Amino acid sequence: MATRPTGFDQTAQPAKRPAPFWHRLNTFFTFPLQSKPLMYSLILALSSMLFKVIFFLPDALGILIVEIGILLAASRYGFKITALGSRGIYNAEDYPAELDPDWKNLPWKLFAIVIAQSMVVGWLQSVSPTLGTLAWLAMCFLLPATQIVLVQTCSFVETLNPANAWNAVRTIGWPYLLLCVFLFLLSQGTFIALGLLLPLFKGWILLPIVNWVLIYFSWVMASLLGYAMYQNHQAFGIDLLPGAGLDDDKAPVDRRTSRQIEQDAIDAQVAQLVTAGDMTAAVALAYEEQRMRGDEVAAQRRYHRVLALADGKTATLLDHAQRYIPLLLRSGQSGEALKAFQTCRAKDAQFALQDAPTTLALAKAAWNTGDAKDALALLQGFDRRFKGHDAVPAAYELVARVLLQGLNRADMALRVLATLESRHPDTEAARETRWLLRNHVPQGAVGG
């Protein structure tokens, strides 16, 4: 009998996991000393003297402007270190020349998130000093996890949700406490290094020295954070880049957790049943696992794949997808969520998600990958299916954007704008769509 493709690991081979980050400390301390980051950090540090060029401003204001520019540039490169490190790249020579567009705004998003969290902490402090202190400690504790979520999703809204940060903590497990300790020690090491160096120098050279030390330690911390994500890349659903990892990490050492070993064994058992043609038993086994572990992506993924292979299970597959796709989006695995949606559409061309925010989030994910067809398919009839929902104006805006930028159909986008203007004229989505189509609206037409 011919075998059927299963999508499962039938051999359940031990995963090749990287060494724990506390075994790699030298890697993080030496990363900023590689030729490219070292040259860039020196250029940024020496740029602090540019305040003398803007002589028409007071020195204090000139220094502030220059320092903000240096901070932004160093932060962007730090996020690049973390993002590429999470995908296993630790040789700066292998870095792409340009930043991913989604990374460029991460420093601003992190700043806005910290401000928003600080406002909540301040409000709680006014209500109760004890609550304020606990909230501040929680904010500090979750800050590394917040950065992990931000790097993985590039989304301000998803990162602002503390539940996503907590999921990142749970994914790393107890080593997260050790990660926080190392990051705290590195932050203190910055001030210790400055205390040792500053008495040795005087005059104009002090400012570049301070900047370089701050940049050095911030990039060490970024490298450490990226490696912590890389160490758990399977649990985070991160796809590694070619050549990822250090040489020692490529040794066939089984570093899986007990739960991962258990998952691999179940995958192998299900794959064996599918290969043998016993789909009833395969579905039953996968169903029981996902029933007991509703928030575990691996268990839900297994059940989804078995249902997709089984005959006569289309209705169950589509019903399960209503819970599985939102779980993938919450976990930052938008690419896999899109594949699940496409699988369901292949089974039933009329399949649609029943939740407005999930539908809009998946459509945005499709558009971000350049898939205009799926983005429009997801948003088809959105205003009728979710009549009166707050997400409707944003859906109109996304439809107009996809039509204009993805399909070059400005005429259809203008119709969407007209509908949006007539139904939701005072929304941010209407203003954004109006601006998007500013070069296509006839003079004196919609919006004046």
Buried (B, 14 or more C-beta within 10 A) or exposed (E): EEEEEBBBBBEBEBBBBBBEBEEBEEBBBEBBEBEEBBEBBBEBBBBBBBBEEBEEEEEEEBBEBBBEBBBBBBBBBBBBBBBBBBBBBBEBEEBEEEBEEBBBBBBEBBEBBEEEBEEBBEEBBEEEEEBBEEBBEBBEBBBBBBBBBBBBBBBBEBBBBBEBBBBBBEBBEEBBEBBBEBBEEBEEBBEEBBEEBEEEEEEEEBBBBBBBBBBBBBBBBBBBBBBBBBBBBBBBBBEBBEEBBBEEBEEEBEBBEEEBBEBBEBBBBBBBBBBEEEBEBBBEBBBEBBEEBEEBBBBBBBBBBBBBBBEEBBEBBBEBBBBBBBBBBBBBBBBBBBBBBBBBBEBEEEBBBEBBBBBBBBBBBBBBEEBBEBBBBBBEEBBEBBEEBEBBBBBBBBBBBBBBBBEEBBEBBBEBBEBBBEEBEEBEBBBBBBEBBEEEBEEEEBBE
